[in-house]
Amino acid sequence: MKRLLFAFIGLFYAIGTFAQKEDFNNCAAAFLDQKMIVDDYSPEGKCVVSSGAHGTLTVRPVTINAGEAPVPGEKIKFKVALRGSGDRALMLLSEKTYNEVDIQDILKQCQKGDRIVLLTLEREWALPHHEILIE
């Protein structure tokens, strides 16, 4: 009986180990229309949009090759939060999950100095530049 119990425990452990995905192993970026928002996809990169920006905001996988424009992939689902410039409080914009959103719908609820915060829903996506400053 003990052997059978240990066999089941071992089986469940093995299944759990192989079934897990590595977290944050795919690169993603925010795009306004087809242009990546971050100015440099590196730790020093900055994400900034003007308060009068227009276009469709998306989060997409990104392929970057030296000397070439970033290549966006298919849209990734995301949520939007806002971080206030004064108190730095973080507030979920809505319960909606987006594939894309008109940036004007977000900017209507913001002030200069606030930040748009993008939240992916799947742990596989690394989104290092998830905060967008509004100028």
C-alpha beads as a LAMMPS data file, in Angstrom:
LAMMPS data file: protein, C-alpha beads

135 atoms
134 bonds

1 atom types
1 bond types

-500.0 500.0 xlo xhi
-500.0 500.0 ylo yhi
-500.0 500.0 zlo zhi

Masses

1 110.0

Atoms # bond

1 1 1 0.000 0.000 0.000
2 1 1 2.832 2.390 0.859
3 1 1 4.517 1.634 -2.462
4 1 1 1.334 2.475 -4.315
5 1 1 0.969 5.749 -2.414
6 1 1 4.591 6.708 -3.145
7 1 1 4.093 5.793 -6.811
8 1 1 1.069 8.131 -7.054
9 1 1 2.906 10.950 -5.297
10 1 1 5.868 10.514 -7.648
11 1 1 3.583 10.485 -10.686
12 1 1 1.801 13.692 -9.638
13 1 1 5.126 15.392 -8.918
14 1 1 6.495 14.402 -12.333
15 1 1 3.370 15.611 -14.140
16 1 1 3.444 18.912 -12.256
17 1 1 7.099 19.462 -13.018
18 1 1 6.776 18.864 -16.754
19 1 1 3.452 20.693 -17.110
20 1 1 4.753 24.005 -15.753
21 1 1 5.685 26.731 -18.225
22 1 1 8.570 29.008 -17.591
23 1 1 7.341 32.404 -16.461
24 1 1 7.989 35.518 -18.528
25 1 1 9.979 33.821 -21.280
26 1 1 8.391 35.648 -24.256
27 1 1 9.038 39.338 -24.956
28 1 1 6.170 41.756 -25.505
29 1 1 5.815 45.501 -25.955
30 1 1 3.109 48.162 -26.105
31 1 1 2.251 49.528 -29.535
32 1 1 0.344 52.604 -30.628
33 1 1 -1.045 51.571 -33.993
34 1 1 1.929 49.676 -35.478
35 1 1 4.669 51.683 -33.720
36 1 1 6.330 50.379 -30.565
37 1 1 5.922 52.971 -27.793
38 1 1 9.185 52.352 -25.930
39 1 1 12.051 54.320 -27.450
40 1 1 14.640 51.616 -26.724
41 1 1 13.811 48.020 -25.825
42 1 1 16.425 47.881 -23.073
43 1 1 16.520 48.599 -19.331
44 1 1 17.074 52.288 -20.206
45 1 1 14.036 52.511 -22.510
46 1 1 11.292 55.083 -21.878
47 1 1 7.587 54.868 -22.739
48 1 1 5.997 58.274 -23.282
49 1 1 2.871 59.465 -25.118
50 1 1 1.461 62.950 -25.419
51 1 1 -1.865 63.770 -23.823
52 1 1 -3.189 64.391 -27.352
53 1 1 -2.082 61.041 -28.776
54 1 1 -4.420 59.178 -31.107
55 1 1 -4.473 55.573 -32.235
56 1 1 -5.050 52.028 -31.085
57 1 1 -3.122 50.762 -28.072
58 1 1 -2.155 47.081 -28.162
59 1 1 0.278 44.714 -26.463
60 1 1 2.050 42.367 -28.861
61 1 1 4.933 39.932 -28.944
62 1 1 7.910 41.689 -30.448
63 1 1 10.841 40.545 -32.549
64 1 1 13.770 42.933 -32.658
65 1 1 16.632 42.556 -35.121
66 1 1 19.564 44.981 -35.164
67 1 1 19.091 47.748 -37.709
68 1 1 15.460 46.838 -38.442
69 1 1 12.120 48.133 -37.207
70 1 1 10.513 45.972 -34.468
71 1 1 8.128 43.365 -35.856
72 1 1 4.850 43.111 -33.896
73 1 1 3.098 39.763 -33.510
74 1 1 -0.530 38.935 -32.786
75 1 1 -2.371 40.926 -30.111
76 1 1 -2.076 39.794 -26.490
77 1 1 -4.902 40.250 -23.980
78 1 1 -4.258 42.902 -21.322
79 1 1 -5.840 45.091 -18.670
80 1 1 -5.257 48.776 -18.068
81 1 1 -4.568 50.539 -14.783
82 1 1 -3.680 54.153 -14.065
83 1 1 -0.982 55.419 -11.692
84 1 1 -1.604 58.970 -10.487
85 1 1 1.248 61.445 -10.721
86 1 1 0.619 62.950 -7.284
87 1 1 -0.064 60.125 -4.882
88 1 1 1.271 57.338 -7.176
89 1 1 -1.900 55.350 -6.368
90 1 1 -2.627 52.492 -8.750
91 1 1 -6.211 52.023 -9.947
92 1 1 -7.598 49.461 -12.376
93 1 1 -9.246 51.417 -15.196
94 1 1 -12.048 48.864 -15.695
95 1 1 -12.762 45.174 -15.366
96 1 1 -12.523 44.822 -19.150
97 1 1 -9.882 42.714 -20.814
98 1 1 -8.603 44.276 -24.018
99 1 1 -7.001 43.074 -27.233
100 1 1 -6.898 46.705 -28.293
101 1 1 -8.243 50.013 -27.019
102 1 1 -8.466 53.523 -28.426
103 1 1 -5.860 55.457 -26.459
104 1 1 -8.184 58.474 -26.317
105 1 1 -10.616 56.416 -24.203
106 1 1 -7.813 56.054 -21.640
107 1 1 -6.378 59.560 -21.912
108 1 1 -9.798 61.112 -21.153
109 1 1 -9.385 59.782 -17.616
110 1 1 -5.782 60.947 -17.155
111 1 1 -3.764 64.055 -16.470
112 1 1 -0.267 64.957 -17.592
113 1 1 2.236 63.167 -15.388
114 1 1 -0.022 60.139 -14.832
115 1 1 1.053 56.745 -16.119
116 1 1 -0.881 54.126 -18.049
117 1 1 -0.007 50.701 -16.617
118 1 1 -0.473 47.641 -18.827
119 1 1 -1.041 44.231 -17.219
120 1 1 -0.734 41.005 -19.190
121 1 1 -2.944 38.089 -18.183
122 1 1 -0.600 35.224 -18.981
123 1 1 2.628 34.612 -17.075
124 1 1 4.554 33.775 -20.249
125 1 1 4.727 37.431 -21.362
126 1 1 7.565 39.639 -20.188
127 1 1 6.441 43.248 -20.567
128 1 1 9.359 45.205 -19.109
129 1 1 8.077 48.593 -20.303
130 1 1 4.576 48.356 -18.854
131 1 1 4.223 51.970 -17.629
132 1 1 3.563 54.745 -20.166
133 1 1 4.130 58.332 -19.020
134 1 1 1.620 60.916 -20.245
135 1 1 3.205 64.234 -21.216

Bonds

1 1 1 2
2 1 2 3
3 1 3 4
4 1 4 5
5 1 5 6
6 1 6 7
7 1 7 8
8 1 8 9
9 1 9 10
10 1 10 11
11 1 11 12
12 1 12 13
13 1 13 14
14 1 14 15
15 1 15 16
16 1 16 17
17 1 17 18
18 1 18 19
19 1 19 20
20 1 20 21
21 1 21 22
22 1 22 23
23 1 23 24
24 1 24 25
25 1 25 26
26 1 26 27
27 1 27 28
28 1 28 29
29 1 29 30
30 1 30 31
31 1 31 32
32 1 32 33
33 1 33 34
34 1 34 35
35 1 35 36
36 1 36 37
37 1 37 38
38 1 38 39
39 1 39 40
40 1 40 41
41 1 41 42
42 1 42 43
43 1 43 44
44 1 44 45
45 1 45 46
46 1 46 47
47 1 47 48
48 1 48 49
49 1 49 50
50 1 50 51
51 1 51 52
52 1 52 53
53 1 53 54
54 1 54 55
55 1 55 56
56 1 56 57
57 1 57 58
58 1 58 59
59 1 59 60
60 1 60 61
61 1 61 62
62 1 62 63
63 1 63 64
64 1 64 65
65 1 65 66
66 1 66 67
67 1 67 68
68 1 68 69
69 1 69 70
70 1 70 71
71 1 71 72
72 1 72 73
73 1 73 74
74 1 74 75
75 1 75 76
76 1 76 77
77 1 77 78
78 1 78 79
79 1 79 80
80 1 80 81
81 1 81 82
82 1 82 83
83 1 83 84
84 1 84 85
85 1 85 86
86 1 86 87
87 1 87 88
88 1 88 89
89 1 89 90
90 1 90 91
91 1 91 92
92 1 92 93
93 1 93 94
94 1 94 95
95 1 95 96
96 1 96 97
97 1 97 98
98 1 98 99
99 1 99 100
100 1 100 101
101 1 101 102
102 1 102 103
103 1 103 104
104 1 104 105
105 1 105 106
106 1 106 107
107 1 107 108
108 1 108 109
109 1 109 110
110 1 110 111
111 1 111 112
112 1 112 113
113 1 113 114
114 1 114 115
115 1 115 116
116 1 116 117
117 1 117 118
118 1 118 119
119 1 119 120
120 1 120 121
121 1 121 122
122 1 122 123
123 1 123 124
124 1 124 125
125 1 125 126
126 1 126 127
127 1 127 128
128 1 128 129
129 1 129 130
130 1 130 131
131 1 131 132
132 1 132 133
133 1 133 134
134 1 134 135
